[in-house]
């Protein structure tokens, strides 16, 4: 997988890096010394080649890394707070949610195998290294995963319209926060599987927030209770 950016390079485990491509006349001695000190292979190439390799703003550096290895559901059963994303499709949202989870001390995010964004170069870029401290768990069926979590004493709190104010809820010690897809929200089956539907009060004319913004508000709101 090809990822890019100076911060991504510094946050990527050295063992996962195959090779680094730098633009010709690359001037950042800190990066060059980092590559040499850690014996990381690198090559100087024309900027046009970097532009073809990745779509994002690469800052003159593209890194060839191992594909992301997803975790299994049982890796999070002993945790207290897990985030589940119901068929999220925007890599920017996933990257931002990963970053928020890392900052909040949440170690695991669940995503479905089908009809969902995967960890790609954009997610890596937006997460700014946080992906290396948060486990992304891929499951075949979200509803089955939620049932397993409930069987292990988790309460499922799903963000959707017409729920109770998230600020008024007395949250269980072991909790799952479910965030729905952009536009479509959570599926009917996920809503039915949930223990509590929670909502963020809306006081303006627009009745919804971006998925990553909603996740950030709810994650920190739930941490306080």
N, C-alpha and C positions, 0 to 999 in steps of 0.2 A: 504494500500500500504506500502511496506517495502522500506525504504531508509536508507542511511548509511553515516557515517562520522561525525567528531566532528563539523566542520563548519556548516553542514546541521542541526545538532541538535540545535545549537545556533540561527540559522536563521529561524527555523520553529516555527510558533506561538504555544505557549504552549497549547492553546485550541484544536489544531489539533493533538496533540500527545496522542496516546492511551497507549503505553508502550515502554520502551527502554530495549534492550537486550545488556548486556556488557559481554566481555570475562572474564573468571575467572581470578582472580588476577589483575583486572583492577586497574591501579595506578594513573590515572589522577585525582587529588583531585579537580581541578577546575570543571571538569565535574560532579564528584560525589556531590560536594557541590551545583552545579547548579540544579541537579535533586532533591536533598533533599530540598533545599530552595523553589523550585517551586512545591513541592509535586507531582513530576512525578514518576509514578510507574516504577520500573526497576528490572531486574533479571540478575543474573550472570550465564552464560552458557558456556559450552565448545566451544573452537574456531571452532571446526569442525561443530558445529551447526550453527554458524554465517556464515560459508562458504557455507552451504547449503541454507541459507535464501536469500543471495544476491550474485551476481556474481562479483560486484565491490570490490575494496579495501576498506574494511569497517572500518579500523583503530580500530577494536575491539568494534565497536558500531553500532547497527542496531536499527532503529526507526520505530515503527508501527504507521503510520499516516493516516489521512483521505485521501481518494482518491481525486485527484484534481477536483475542481469544475470549469468548463469552463464558460466563460462569453459570453454574447450575443453581436451581432454586434452594436446594438444601444448604447452600453456603450462607444464607441470610436468616435461617430459622432461629438463631440465638440472638439476633439483634433486636433492638427496641423500636426502630423507626425505619420503614422501607417505603420508597416511592415507586409507584406503578404507573406506567404511561400507556394509555389505551389507544394504540394505533396512531401515535404522533408521526407526522410526516415531514416536518420542517427540521433540517439539520441544525439550523441556528437555534431553534427552541431546545433541541436535545442538548446541544453544547452548553447553552446557558443554564439549563436545569442541572446538568452535571456539575457545573461550577458552583451553583447555589448549594447543592447537596454537599459538596466537598467542604465549603465554607461553614455549613451548618453541622458538620460531623456525621452526616448520613453516609453510610458505607455502601448501600446497594440500591440500584434502580432496575426495575423489571420492565422488559419490553417484549412484545409478541414476535414470533418468528415471521409471520406473514403480514403484509400490508402495513409496514412500519419502517421508519427510517432506521438504518443500521449505523454503526460507527464508521464514518468515512473521514476523508481529509478535512471537510468543513467542520464536522463535529470536533475533531482533534484540535483544529485551529481555534474555534470559539471557546472550547473548554480551557484553553491555555494551560495544559498540563494536568488539570484536575482529573482527567480521565485515568491517570495513573494511580489515583488514590480512591477511586470509586469503582465498585464492581458493577458491570452491566450484565444482568442476568437475562438470558433469552429463553422464553417458554413457548411451547406449542399452543397452549390455550390459556388465556388470561383468567377465565372463570375457574378453571381447574386449579390454577396457581393460587387464586384468592381463597378457594376452599381449603387448600393445603395450609395456607397461612392462618386461616381461621381455626383450623384443627390444632394449630400450634399456638393458640391463645392470642392471636392478633385480632384487633378490631379494624374493620375496613371503613375508612372515611373517604367518600367520593365527592369530588367537587363538581357541582352541577347547579343549574338554575332551580329556584324554588326549594332550596334546602334551608336548613336552619343557619342562622348567623354563626360563622365559624368561631367568633369571639365568645359565644355563649356556651360552647360545648366543654364538658369535663372529659378530656381525652383519656383513654385507657393507657396503661403503661406501655403496652406493645401495640403499635399502630401502623397502619398502611394508609398512605395518601394516594388516591387514584386521580390522575389528571387526564382529561379526555383529549381527543384529537382536535386540531384546529378546525373550527367551523362545525363539525359534526358532534363534538362533545363526546360523552361516554355512551357506550352502547346500552341498549335496554337490558340485556342480560347482566352486564356489569352493575348497572344501577340496582337491579333486583338482588344481586348478590351482596350488595353493600349493607353494612350495619347502620350507618348514618350518612345522609346526604348533607353536605355543608356548602354554604355559599358565601361569597364576599359581597357585602352590601354595595349597591350601586346608587350613586346620588346624582349622576349626570344624565345626559340624554342617550349615551351609548350604554348598552346593557351587557357588555362582555369585555374581558381583558385578554391580552396575549397570553398564550399558554404558559410561557416561561415566567411572565410577570405574576400570573395567578399562583403558580407553583411557589415562587419566592415568598409571596405574602403569606400563603397558607403554611408553608414549612416553618417559617419563623413564628407565625401565630400559634402553631401547634406545639412548638418547642417550649413556649412560655407557659403552657398549661399541663 
